[in-house]
Amino acid sequence: MPDTSEDEQKLQEARGFMGCLGIVASIAAVMVVVGWVLSKLPWGNMTAEPYKNVAPSSSTSQSSTSRNPPVPPQTNSQTGSFNSPAPAKPVIKVALNGPKFNSKTLRVGEKLTVALEVENLSDQTLKGLVLDSSGWRDVTIAHVTGGRLTTNGNLAWFGDGDVEIQAGGRWGFMIVAYPTKPGYYEFDFTAISAGASLTTADSKRVEAIGTVTVVP
């Protein structure tokens, strides 16, 4: 009778060998899959560099500085001292007397004289005086006494920035003009000064209005 124990032993060894081959094949397949997955990742573009403490570039610092430049204190170029706010203008009370006309009714081309007087009611000197006036569109101004003349259409300015009116003093203006058209003329005068705020005795605007009728 043949001996089967030896054959069974060989068969079991063969089965064990085949099982080992299957395990090895499975591991190899897994490694192939992992290798394929890893090959698809961007490992080749990633390079490690040591940390560098980089100072900001001069162009960056300059551009940020140019956007927000520091504002230096304003100084007086002559004295080197810091500028202080301009002092408030003194308030000076005055009286505007007039206007007085040589006639309230005139003919076209007839001579018109207008007289005004500014009186300094304060206890300080008034430096610089101008009469801001309107109503002169159809009037030719020939002469002004007491100040210089500047005109612009309907407006006229009579005065002198250098004039000084002492406390209690007076300053007069005389205007010689010729109306060129018939009509009802209204002349408005307001006293102003670059060096002071002018008010009346009751703290109102210093102004005066006069009218003239011109016939053909």
URHU-V338556 format. One record per backbone hydrogen bond with DSSP energy under -1.0 kcal/mol. NH is the residue of the N-H (numbers start at 1). CO is the residue of the C=O. Records with the same first field share a line. If there is no record, write none. Layout:
NH: CO ; CO
This chain:
8: 4
9: 5
10: 6
11: 7
12: 8
13: 9
14: 10
15: 11
16: 12
17: 13
18: 14
19: 15
20: 16
21: 17
22: 18
23: 19
24: 20
25: 21
26: 22
27: 23
28: 24
29: 25
30: 26
31: 27
32: 28
33: 29
34: 30
35: 31
36: 32
37: 33
38: 34
39: 35
43: 41
54: 52
61: 57
62: 58
63: 59
64: 60
65: 61
66: 62
67: 63
68: 64
76: 81
80: 76
83: 74
92: 197
94: 199
95: 119
97: 117
100: 115
102: 113
106: 213
108: 215
109: 179
110: 107
112: 177
114: 175
115: 100
116: 173
117: 97
118: 171
119: 95
120: 169
121: 93
126: 165
128: 163
129: 160
130: 192
131: 158
132: 190
133: 156
134: 188
135: 154
136: 154
139: 136
140: 178
142: 176
143: 176
145: 174
148: 159
150: 157
152: 155
155: 152
156: 133
157: 150
158: 131
159: 148
160: 129
165: 126
168: 120
169: 166
171: 118
173: 116
174: 145
175: 114
176: 143
177: 112
178: 140
180: 138
183: 214
185: 212
187: 210
188: 134
189: 208
190: 132
191: 206
192: 130
197: 90
199: 92
200: 204
203: 200
207: 205
208: 189
210: 187
212: 185
213: 104
214: 183
215: 106
